[in-house]
Amino acid sequence: MNHKNNNLFEKFSNWAVKFTGSQYAFIGAIFVVVAWAVTGPFFHYSETWQLVINTGTTIITFLMVFLIQKAQNKDSKAIQIKLNELIAAHEKASNRIVDIEDLTEAELDQLHHYYENLAQFAKKDVDIHTSHSIDVAQINQNYKHEFFKRKHEEWLQKQEQQSKRE
């Protein structure tokens, strides 16, 4: 029975979110505001007349906050699942990133800092298609530095040998 109630709420909230985001809801809202404004002279712009629109809009806004939050939670969860699937399916992606939304703010900040550093590494790359996973980025960067350091040393040795020959 509880499942049926949840299902009913789910159906209602999906319908309400779709409807309230439609042109018909907007036109309806404009119609209500115009009708309220037109009735102003008949009610002598009384406090009760003003209270009707204020109360109505406040109640609708209050309820819409919950519907919008529910829709955003559902969309966010769906996007997270899709991203998790992409991470899990890619052989070079780190599975440590799956479900990071459950980490603390401090842990997320630490990962953010890591990816900022990774972006700095990527800026140093000549090839824009080079990518790094979270597990091997520092190893790759260290390897690149050692590789280029050796190449530079070899070049210096060749320069030195050439200068000795001359």
N, CA and C atoms as an extended XYZ file, in Angstrom:
498
Properties=species:S:1:pos:R:3:atomname:S:1:resname:S:1:resid:I:1 pbc="F F F"
N         0.830       -1.203        0.000 N   MET     1
C         0.000        0.000        0.000 CA  MET     1
C         0.868        1.258        0.000 C   MET     1
N         1.935        1.237        0.791 N   ASN     2
C         2.837        2.388        0.831 CA  ASN     2
C         3.452        2.624       -0.544 C   ASN     2
N         3.788        1.534       -1.232 N   HIS     3
C         4.343        1.656       -2.578 CA  HIS     3
C         3.349        2.322       -3.525 C   HIS     3
N         2.087        1.974       -3.382 N   LYS     4
C         1.052        2.565       -4.237 CA  LYS     4
C         0.943        4.067       -3.973 C   LYS     4
N         1.015        4.466       -2.710 N   ASN     5
C         0.975        5.892       -2.379 CA  ASN     5
C         2.176        6.618       -2.959 C   ASN     5
N         3.356        5.990       -2.853 N   ASN     6
C         4.549        6.594       -3.424 CA  ASN     6
C         4.409        6.699       -4.938 C   ASN     6
N         3.855        5.665       -5.533 N   ASN     7
C         3.658        5.660       -6.971 CA  ASN     7
C         2.678        6.761       -7.375 C   ASN     7
N         1.617        6.942       -6.604 N   LEU     8
C         0.640        7.990       -6.884 CA  LEU     8
C         1.294        9.369       -6.750 C   LEU     8
N         2.068        9.553       -5.700 N   PHE     9
C         2.772       10.824       -5.526 CA  PHE     9
C         3.760       11.047       -6.665 C   PHE     9
N         4.459        9.991       -7.043 N   GLU    10
C         5.419       10.091       -8.144 CA  GLU    10
C         4.716       10.525       -9.427 C   GLU    10
N         3.601        9.899       -9.720 N   LYS    11
C         2.845       10.250      -10.931 CA  LYS    11
C         2.347       11.689      -10.860 C   LYS    11
N         1.793       12.066       -9.700 N   PHE    12
C         1.292       13.429       -9.554 CA  PHE    12
C         2.417       14.448       -9.689 C   PHE    12
N         3.528       14.209       -9.014 N   SER    13
C         4.622       15.185       -9.052 CA  SER    13
C         5.211       15.291      -10.460 C   SER    13
N         5.342       14.165      -11.156 N   ASN    14
C         5.827       14.222      -12.541 CA  ASN    14
C         4.875       15.039      -13.413 C   ASN    14
N         3.568       14.790      -13.249 N   TRP    15
C         2.585       15.541      -14.030 CA  TRP    15
C         2.640       17.031      -13.683 C   TRP    15
N         2.698       17.338      -12.370 N   ALA    16
C         2.691       18.734      -11.928 CA  ALA    16
C         3.919       19.481      -12.422 C   ALA    16
N         5.067       18.827      -12.374 N   VAL    17
C         6.299       19.473      -12.837 CA  VAL    17
C         6.220       19.730      -14.339 C   VAL    17
N         5.738       18.748      -15.079 N   LYS    18
C         5.597       18.945      -16.535 CA  LYS    18
C         4.587       20.042      -16.839 C   LYS    18
N         3.455       20.013      -16.141 N   PHE    19
C         2.415       21.003      -16.417 CA  PHE    19
C         2.864       22.407      -16.048 C   PHE    19
N         3.426       22.559      -14.856 N   THR    20
C         3.806       23.906      -14.413 CA  THR    20
C         4.948       24.484      -15.243 C   THR    20
N         5.683       23.636      -15.929 N   GLY    21
C         6.734       24.119      -16.812 CA  GLY    21
C         6.251       24.337      -18.236 C   GLY    21
N         4.964       24.197      -18.456 N   SER    22
C         4.433       24.310      -19.814 CA  SER    22
C         3.926       25.720      -20.106 C   SER    22
N         3.683       25.968      -21.373 N   GLN    23
C         3.140       27.264      -21.784 CA  GLN    23
C         1.719       27.444      -21.268 C   GLN    23
N         0.991       26.336      -21.089 N   TYR    24
C        -0.392       26.424      -20.611 CA  TYR    24
C        -0.445       26.942      -19.172 C   TYR    24
N         0.491       26.473      -18.347 N   ALA    25
C         0.538       26.957      -16.973 CA  ALA    25
C         0.888       28.439      -16.942 C   ALA    25
N         1.827       28.838      -17.780 N   PHE    26
C         2.211       30.247      -17.837 CA  PHE    26
C         1.042       31.111      -18.294 C   PHE    26
N         0.365       30.671      -19.328 N   ILE    27
C        -0.810       31.413      -19.821 CA  ILE    27
C        -1.883       31.461      -18.733 C   ILE    27
N        -2.080       30.350      -18.040 N   GLY    28
C        -3.047       30.318      -16.937 CA  GLY    28
C        -2.682       31.304      -15.839 C   GLY    28
N        -1.392       31.366      -15.506 N   ALA    29
C        -0.934       32.300      -14.469 CA  ALA    29
C        -1.159       33.741      -14.905 C   ALA    29
N        -0.869       34.023      -16.163 N   ILE    30
C        -1.123       35.379      -16.683 CA  ILE    30
C        -2.613       35.688      -16.607 C   ILE    30
N        -3.443       34.731      -16.973 N   PHE    31
C        -4.893       34.917      -16.926 CA  PHE    31
C        -5.359       35.224      -15.501 C   PHE    31
N        -4.844       34.489      -14.519 N   VAL    32
C        -5.224       34.719      -13.117 CA  VAL    32
C        -4.817       36.121      -12.680 C   VAL    32
N        -3.617       36.545      -13.024 N   VAL    33
C        -3.141       37.873      -12.626 CA  VAL    33
C        -3.969       38.963      -13.310 C   VAL    33
N        -4.264       38.785      -14.589 N   VAL    34
C        -5.075       39.781      -15.303 CA  VAL    34
C        -6.483       39.826      -14.718 C   VAL    34
N        -7.071       38.650      -14.453 N   ALA    35
C        -8.411       38.610      -13.858 CA  ALA    35
C        -8.419       39.292      -12.492 C   ALA    35
N        -7.388       39.039      -11.722 N   TRP    36
C        -7.295       39.681      -10.401 CA  TRP    36
C        -7.181       41.197      -10.570 C   TRP    36
N        -6.340       41.637      -11.496 N   ALA    37
C        -6.160       43.081      -11.702 CA  ALA    37
C        -7.451       43.733      -12.199 C   ALA    37
N        -8.171       43.062      -13.084 N   VAL    38
C        -9.423       43.602      -13.637 CA  VAL    38
C       -10.494       43.717      -12.552 C   VAL    38
N       -10.472       42.795      -11.595 N   THR    39
C       -11.489       42.838      -10.529 CA  THR    39
C       -11.168       43.876       -9.466 C   THR    39
N        -9.998       44.469       -9.525 N   GLY    40
C        -9.599       45.476       -8.532 CA  GLY    40
C       -10.620       46.582       -8.336 C   GLY    40
N       -11.089       47.210       -9.408 N   PRO    41
C       -12.063       48.303       -9.229 CA  PRO    41
C       -13.379       47.827       -8.589 C   PRO    41
N       -13.780       46.589       -8.883 N   PHE    42
C       -15.035       46.075       -8.311 CA  PHE    42
C       -14.917       45.882       -6.802 C   PHE    42
N       -13.713       45.587       -6.335 N   PHE    43
C       -13.508       45.383       -4.901 CA  PHE    43
C       -12.837       46.595       -4.262 C   PHE    43
N       -12.779       47.681       -4.998 N   HIS    44
C       -12.218       48.952       -4.528 CA  HIS    44
C       -10.785       48.797       -4.025 C   HIS    44
N       -10.068       47.912       -4.688 N   TYR    45
C        -8.655       47.662       -4.352 CA  TYR    45
C        -8.470       47.469       -2.840 C   TYR    45
N        -9.361       46.715       -2.266 N   SER    46
C        -9.359       46.515       -0.810 CA  SER    46
C        -8.190       45.627       -0.374 C   SER    46
N        -7.997       45.617        0.924 N   GLU    47
C        -6.943       44.760        1.481 CA  GLU    47
C        -7.266       43.291        1.235 C   GLU    47
N        -8.520       42.928        1.292 N   THR    48
C        -8.925       41.542        1.033 CA  THR    48
C        -8.593       41.167       -0.403 C   THR    48
N        -8.857       42.079       -1.322 N   TRP    49
C        -8.546       41.851       -2.730 CA  TRP    49
C        -7.038       41.607       -2.911 C   TRP    49
N        -6.216       42.399       -2.237 N   GLN    50
C        -4.765       42.228       -2.312 CA  GLN    50
C        -4.328       40.936       -1.625 C   GLN    50
N        -5.011       40.622       -0.523 N   LEU    51
C        -4.676       39.423        0.234 CA  LEU    51
C        -4.918       38.154       -0.577 C   LEU    51
N        -5.931       38.170       -1.436 N   VAL    52
C        -6.244       36.998       -2.255 CA  VAL    52
C        -5.052       36.637       -3.140 C   VAL    52
N        -4.508       37.597       -3.865 N   ILE    53
C        -3.386       37.304       -4.768 CA  ILE    53
C        -2.127       36.973       -3.977 C   ILE    53
N        -1.895       37.700       -2.883 N   ASN    54
C        -0.705       37.430       -2.061 CA  ASN    54
C        -0.747       36.032       -1.465 C   ASN    54
N        -1.885       35.657       -0.916 N   THR    55
C        -2.022       34.329       -0.312 CA  THR    55
C        -1.916       33.244       -1.382 C   THR    55
N        -2.600       33.442       -2.475 N   GLY    56
C        -2.557       32.450       -3.555 CA  GLY    56
C        -1.164       32.221       -4.087 C   GLY    56
N        -0.459       33.297       -4.378 N   THR    57
C         0.895       33.143       -4.916 CA  THR    57
C         1.855       32.562       -3.879 C   THR    57
N         1.667       32.911       -2.619 N   THR    58
C         2.524       32.360       -1.565 CA  THR    58
C         2.321       30.855       -1.436 C   THR    58
N         1.087       30.410       -1.443 N   ILE    59
C         0.801       28.975       -1.324 CA  ILE    59
C         1.355       28.218       -2.530 C   ILE    59
N         1.123       28.759       -3.710 N   ILE    60
C         1.625       28.089       -4.918 CA  ILE    60
C         3.149       28.036       -4.900 C   ILE    60
N         3.782       29.114       -4.533 N   THR    61
C         5.247       29.147       -4.466 CA  THR    61
C         5.759       28.137       -3.448 C   THR    61
N         5.132       28.078       -2.291 N   PHE    62
C         5.521       27.141       -1.234 CA  PHE    62
C         5.452       25.705       -1.742 C   PHE    62
N         4.359       25.343       -2.385 N   LEU    63
C         4.209       23.975       -2.889 CA  LEU    63
C         5.161       23.682       -4.048 C   LEU    63
N         5.377       24.676       -4.891 N   MET    64
C         6.268       24.480       -6.040 CA  MET    64
C         7.714       24.241       -5.614 C   MET    64
N         8.118       24.820       -4.506 N   VAL    65
C         9.477       24.588       -4.018 CA  VAL    65
C         9.710       23.096       -3.832 C   VAL    65
N         8.753       22.400       -3.257 N   PHE    66
C         8.898       20.970       -3.007 CA  PHE    66
C         8.848       20.165       -4.307 C   PHE    66
N         7.975       20.552       -5.210 N   LEU    67
C         7.909       19.852       -6.496 CA  LEU    67
C         9.202       20.048       -7.295 C   LEU    67
N         9.697       21.263       -7.302 N   ILE    68
C        10.935       21.538       -8.028 CA  ILE    68
C        12.099       20.768       -7.404 C   ILE    68
N        12.152       20.744       -6.073 N   GLN    69
C        13.230       20.017       -5.402 CA  GLN    69
C        13.154       18.533       -5.711 C   GLN    69
N        11.959       17.970       -5.711 N   LYS    70
C        11.794       16.555       -6.043 CA  LYS    70
C        12.263       16.282       -7.462 C   LYS    70
N        11.874       17.141       -8.393 N   ALA    71
C        12.289       16.968       -9.788 CA  ALA    71
C        13.811       17.084       -9.921 C   ALA    71
N        14.404       18.042       -9.223 N   GLN    72
C        15.856       18.208       -9.290 CA  GLN    72
C        16.575       17.009       -8.671 C   GLN    72
N        16.046       16.501       -7.562 N   ASN    73
C        16.655       15.323       -6.940 CA  ASN    73
C        16.624       14.133       -7.893 C   ASN    73
N        15.490       13.941       -8.550 N   LYS    74
C        15.345       12.824       -9.487 CA  LYS    74
C        16.289       13.010      -10.666 C   LYS    74
N        16.325       14.196      -11.233 N   ASP    75
C        17.220       14.460      -12.364 CA  ASP    75
C        18.679       14.298      -11.964 C   ASP    75
N        19.022       14.807      -10.799 N   SER    76
C        20.389       14.701      -10.316 CA  SER    76
C        20.783       13.238      -10.131 C   SER    76
N        19.899       12.453       -9.553 N   LYS    77
C        20.181       11.035       -9.354 CA  LYS    77
C        20.354       10.332      -10.701 C   LYS    77
N        19.507       10.644      -11.665 N   ALA    78
C        19.611       10.038      -12.994 CA  ALA    78
C        20.936       10.418      -13.661 C   ALA    78
N        21.332       11.674      -13.540 N   ILE    79
C        22.601       12.118      -14.127 CA  ILE    79
C        23.772       11.420      -13.446 C   ILE    79
N        23.714       11.294      -12.118 N   GLN    80
C        24.783       10.601      -11.394 CA  GLN    80
C        24.904        9.154      -11.852 C   GLN    80
N        23.767        8.493      -12.041 N   ILE    81
C        23.795        7.101      -12.496 CA  ILE    81
C        24.403        7.014      -13.894 C   ILE    81
N        24.029        7.934      -14.766 N   LYS    82
C        24.593        7.938      -16.116 CA  LYS    82
C        26.098        8.177      -16.076 C   LYS    82
N        26.532        9.126      -15.257 N   LEU    83
C        27.967        9.387      -15.147 CA  LEU    83
C        28.700        8.191      -14.555 C   LEU    83
N        28.095        7.563      -13.547 N   ASN    84
C        28.704        6.373      -12.953 CA  ASN    84
C        28.857        5.266      -13.987 C   ASN    84
N        27.850        5.112      -14.844 N   GLU    85
C        27.924        4.102      -15.898 CA  GLU    85
C        29.063        4.413      -16.857 C   GLU    85
N        29.218        5.686      -17.224 N   LEU    86
C        30.318        6.055      -18.118 CA  LEU    86
C        31.677        5.781      -17.474 C   LEU    86
N        31.793        6.108      -16.209 N   ILE    87
C        33.052        5.865      -15.495 CA  ILE    87
C        33.326        4.370      -15.423 C   ILE    87
N        32.312        3.600      -15.051 N   ALA    88
C        32.484        2.159      -14.914 CA  ALA    88
C        32.801        1.498      -16.257 C   ALA    88
N        32.262        2.026      -17.335 N   ALA    89
C        32.446        1.415      -18.646 CA  ALA    89
C        33.795        1.755      -19.275 C   ALA    89
N        34.379        2.870      -18.880 N   HIS    90
C        35.640        3.295      -19.500 CA  HIS    90
C        36.806        2.627      -18.795 C   HIS    90
N        37.624        1.926      -19.555 N   GLU    91
C        38.692        1.123      -18.967 CA  GLU    91
C        39.768        1.940      -18.262 C   GLU    91
N        39.965        3.182      -18.677 N   LYS    92
C        41.019        3.982      -18.061 CA  LYS    92
C        40.508        4.940      -16.996 C   LYS    92
N        39.189        4.995      -16.817 N   ALA    93
C        38.621        5.885      -15.798 CA  ALA    93
C        38.738        5.233      -14.426 C   ALA    93
N        38.888        6.061      -13.423 N   SER    94
C        39.014        5.555      -12.060 CA  SER    94
C        37.643        5.271      -11.463 C   SER    94
N        37.464        4.045      -10.992 N   ASN    95
C        36.205        3.683      -10.338 CA  ASN    95
C        36.062        4.341       -8.971 C   ASN    95
N        37.115        4.957       -8.490 N   ARG    96
C        37.030        5.667       -7.207 CA  ARG    96
C        36.076        6.859       -7.298 C   ARG    96
N        35.829        7.342       -8.496 N   ILE    97
C        34.980        8.517       -8.682 CA  ILE    97
C        33.493        8.155       -8.629 C   ILE    97
N        33.169        6.883       -8.821 N   VAL    98
C        31.768        6.459       -8.765 CA  VAL    98
C        31.220        6.761       -7.369 C   VAL    98
N        30.074        7.380       -7.317 N   ASP    99
C        29.376        7.718       -6.065 CA  ASP    99
C        30.143        8.675       -5.160 C   ASP    99
N        30.884        9.616       -5.726 N   ILE   100
C        31.587       10.575       -4.871 CA  ILE   100
C        30.643       11.576       -4.237 C   ILE   100
N        29.386       11.597       -4.699 N   GLU   101
C        28.434       12.530       -4.092 CA  GLU   101
C        28.188       12.207       -2.622 C   GLU   101
N        28.597       11.025       -2.174 N   ASP   102
C        28.438       10.650       -0.766 CA  ASP   102
C        29.611       11.098        0.103 C   ASP   102
N        30.631       11.688       -0.520 N   LEU   103
C        31.786       12.155        0.249 CA  LEU   103
C        31.440       13.421        1.025 C   LEU   103
N        32.271       13.712        2.014 N   THR   104
C        32.091       14.950        2.771 CA  THR   104
C        32.545       16.128        1.930 C   THR   104
N        32.193       17.314        2.356 N   GLU   105
C        32.597       18.526        1.646 CA  GLU   105
C        34.122       18.635        1.603 C   GLU   105
N        34.782       18.286        2.707 N   ALA   106
C        36.248       18.356        2.757 CA  ALA   106
C        36.869       17.366        1.770 C   ALA   106
N        36.300       16.172        1.670 N   GLU   107
C        36.813       15.180        0.729 CA  GLU   107
C        36.594       15.637       -0.724 C   GLU   107
N        35.439       16.242       -0.987 N   LEU   108
C        35.178       16.778       -2.327 CA  LEU   108
C        36.141       17.909       -2.656 C   LEU   108
N        36.437       18.757       -1.662 N   ASP   109
C        37.405       19.838       -1.868 CA  ASP   109
C        38.781       19.276       -2.201 C   ASP   109
N        39.153       18.177       -1.532 N   GLN   110
C        40.440       17.540       -1.789 CA  GLN   110
C        40.488       17.009       -3.232 C   GLN   110
N        39.420       16.366       -3.673 N   LEU   111
C        39.362       15.887       -5.056 CA  LEU   111
C        39.385       17.051       -6.044 C   LEU   111
N        38.657       18.117       -5.706 N   HIS   112
C        38.653       19.297       -6.566 CA  HIS   112
C        40.065       19.851       -6.719 C   HIS   112
N        40.785       19.913       -5.621 N   HIS   113
C        42.171       20.385       -5.653 CA  HIS   113
C        43.017       19.467       -6.534 C   HIS   113
N        42.795       18.177       -6.418 N   TYR   114
C        43.521       17.219       -7.251 CA  TYR   114
C        43.285       17.513       -8.726 C   TYR   114
N        42.002       17.722       -9.102 N   TYR   115
C        41.687       17.960      -10.511 CA  TYR   115
C        42.178       19.329      -10.984 C   TYR   115
N        42.285       20.281      -10.070 N   GLU   116
C        42.914       21.548      -10.443 CA  GLU   116
C        44.380       21.309      -10.791 C   GLU   116
N        45.050       20.484       -9.981 N   ASN   117
C        46.446       20.140      -10.275 CA  ASN   117
C        46.538       19.371      -11.587 C   ASN   117
N        45.607       18.474      -11.806 N   LEU   118
C        45.576       17.703      -13.044 CA  LEU   118
C        45.416       18.627      -14.250 C   LEU   118
N        44.599       19.651      -14.100 N   ALA   119
C        44.425       20.625      -15.181 CA  ALA   119
C        45.735       21.355      -15.452 C   ALA   119
N        46.485       21.646      -14.396 N   GLN   120
C        47.790       22.284      -14.591 CA  GLN   120
C        48.744       21.351      -15.334 C   GLN   120
N        48.705       20.049      -14.995 N   PHE   121
C        49.513       19.077      -15.724 CA  PHE   121
C        49.121       19.079      -17.203 C   PHE   121
N        47.825       19.072      -17.446 N   ALA   122
C        47.331       19.005      -18.822 CA  ALA   122
C        47.741       20.237      -19.611 C   ALA   122
N        47.795       21.396      -18.960 N   LYS   123
C        48.215       22.614      -19.653 CA  LYS   123
C        49.661       22.515      -20.120 C   LYS   123
N        50.459       21.728      -19.414 N   LYS   124
C        51.862       21.566      -19.778 CA  LYS   124
C        52.032       20.584      -20.934 C   LYS   124
N        51.014       19.768      -21.197 N   ASP   125
C        51.095       18.784      -22.270 CA  ASP   125
C        51.055       19.469      -23.624 C   ASP   125
N        51.864       18.969      -24.525 N   VAL   126
C        51.881       19.485      -25.883 CA  VAL   126
C        50.648       18.982      -26.636 C   VAL   126
N        50.297       17.724      -26.411 N   ASP   127
C        49.159       17.095      -27.093 CA  ASP   127
C        47.899       17.315      -26.271 C   ASP   127
N        46.905       17.996      -26.834 N   ILE   128
C        45.680       18.288      -26.079 CA  ILE   128
C        44.826       17.047      -25.862 C   ILE   128
N        45.148       15.948      -26.552 N   HIS   129
C        44.361       14.730      -26.413 CA  HIS   129
C        44.888       13.819      -25.310 C   HIS   129
N        45.988       14.189      -24.695 N   THR   130
C        46.522       13.401      -23.590 CA  THR   130
C        45.612       13.540      -22.394 C   THR   130
N        45.275       12.425      -21.778 N   SER   131
C        44.417       12.485      -20.594 CA  SER   131
C        45.007       11.623      -19.494 C   SER   131
N        44.543       11.858      -18.302 N   HIS   132
C        45.056       11.146      -17.131 CA  HIS   132
C        43.889       10.637      -16.304 C   HIS   132
N        44.052        9.476      -15.727 N   SER   133
C        43.063        9.029      -14.757 CA  SER   133
C        43.544        9.453      -13.384 C   SER   133
N        42.666        9.411      -12.428 N   ILE   134
C        43.014        9.846      -11.079 CA  ILE   134
C        44.100        8.961      -10.479 C   ILE   134
N        44.155        7.707      -10.897 N   ASP   135
C        45.123        6.772      -10.320 CA  ASP   135
C        46.528        6.938      -10.873 C   ASP   135
N        46.644        7.398      -12.102 N   VAL   136
C        47.966        7.414      -12.727 CA  VAL   136
C        48.438        8.795      -13.145 C   VAL   136
N        47.705        9.818      -12.843 N   ALA   137
C        48.076       11.158      -13.310 CA  ALA   137
C        49.447       11.587      -12.804 C   ALA   137
N        49.691       11.438      -11.518 N   GLN   138
C        50.980       11.865      -10.969 CA  GLN   138
C        52.098       10.977      -11.487 C   GLN   138
N        51.833        9.687      -11.613 N   ILE   139
C        52.848        8.775      -12.159 CA  ILE   139
C        53.184        9.170      -13.589 C   ILE   139
N        52.150        9.435      -14.391 N   ASN   140
C        52.372        9.869      -15.775 CA  ASN   140
C        53.162       11.164      -15.820 C   ASN   140
N        52.802       12.088      -14.953 N   GLN   141
C        53.486       13.376      -14.954 CA  GLN   141
C        54.950       13.205      -14.548 C   GLN   141
N        55.193       12.387      -13.516 N   ASN   142
C        56.576       12.130      -13.098 CA  ASN   142
C        57.357       11.441      -14.210 C   ASN   142
N        56.719       10.488      -14.871 N   TYR   143
C        57.359        9.793      -15.989 CA  TYR   143
C        57.715       10.780      -17.095 C   TYR   143
N        56.779       11.645      -17.414 N   LYS   144
C        57.033       12.641      -18.465 CA  LYS   144
C        58.206       13.536      -18.092 C   LYS   144
N        58.241       13.975      -16.828 N   HIS   145
C        59.332       14.842      -16.401 CA  HIS   145
C        60.672       14.109      -16.480 C   HIS   145
N        60.686       12.852      -16.026 N   GLU   146
C        61.924       12.068      -16.090 CA  GLU   146
C        62.332       11.816      -17.536 C   GLU   146
N        61.358       11.486      -18.374 N   PHE   147
C        61.627       11.232      -19.787 CA  PHE   147
C        62.239       12.464      -20.444 C   PHE   147
N        61.600       13.617      -20.254 N   PHE   148
C        62.102       14.838      -20.882 CA  PHE   148
C        63.400       15.305      -20.240 C   PHE   148
N        63.553       15.000      -18.953 N   LYS   149
C        64.808       15.346      -18.288 CA  LYS   149
C        65.956       14.533      -18.907 C   LYS   149
N        65.708       13.222      -19.122 N   ARG   150
C        66.715       12.390      -19.774 CA  ARG   150
C        66.994       12.858      -21.194 C   ARG   150
N        65.924       13.172      -21.918 N   LYS   151
C        66.101       13.665      -23.291 CA  LYS   151
C        66.913       14.952      -23.296 C   LYS   151
N        66.623       15.818      -22.346 N   HIS   152
C        67.357       17.075      -22.249 CA  HIS   152
C        68.818       16.812      -21.901 C   HIS   152
N        69.078       15.873      -20.978 N   GLU   153
C        70.451       15.524      -20.616 CA  GLU   153
C        71.186       14.910      -21.807 C   GLU   153
N        70.489       14.054      -22.552 N   GLU   154
C        71.097       13.470      -23.752 CA  GLU   154
C        71.427       14.564      -24.762 C   GLU   154
N        70.537       15.493      -24.910 N   TRP   155
C        70.768       16.595      -25.837 CA  TRP   155
C        71.974       17.419      -25.388 C   TRP   155
N        72.048       17.691      -24.075 N   LEU   156
C        73.189       18.442      -23.537 CA  LEU   156
C        74.499       17.691      -23.765 C   LEU   156
N        74.462       16.352      -23.567 N   GLN   157
C        75.674       15.555      -23.795 CA  GLN   157
C        76.093       15.618      -25.258 C   GLN   157
N        75.108       15.550      -26.160 N   LYS   158
C        75.422       15.650      -27.588 CA  LYS   158
C        76.004       17.020      -27.909 C   LYS   158
N        75.437       18.051      -27.316 N   GLN   159
C        75.956       19.406      -27.533 CA  GLN   159
C        77.390       19.519      -27.029 C   GLN   159
N        77.619       18.903      -25.868 N   GLU   160
C        78.953       18.947      -25.265 CA  GLU   160
C        79.957       18.176      -26.139 C   GLU   160
N        79.537       17.026      -26.625 N   GLN   161
C        80.405       16.228      -27.502 CA  GLN   161
C        80.724       16.974      -28.801 C   GLN   161
N        79.693       17.627      -29.344 N   GLN   162
C        79.902       18.394      -30.570 CA  GLN   162
C        80.847       19.558      -30.335 C   GLN   162
N        80.714       20.209      -29.213 N   SER   163
C        81.604       21.333      -28.925 CA  SER   163
C        83.033       20.861      -28.701 C   SER   163
N        83.218       19.639      -28.153 N   LYS   164
C        84.563       19.104      -27.962 CA  LYS   164
C        85.204       18.758      -29.295 C   LYS   164
N        84.381       18.305      -30.231 N   ARG   165
C        84.887       17.953      -31.549 CA  ARG   165
C        85.337       19.174      -32.323 C   ARG   165
N        84.704       20.253      -32.068 N   GLU   166
C        85.014       21.482      -32.802 CA  GLU   166
C        86.183       22.138      -32.182 C   GLU   166
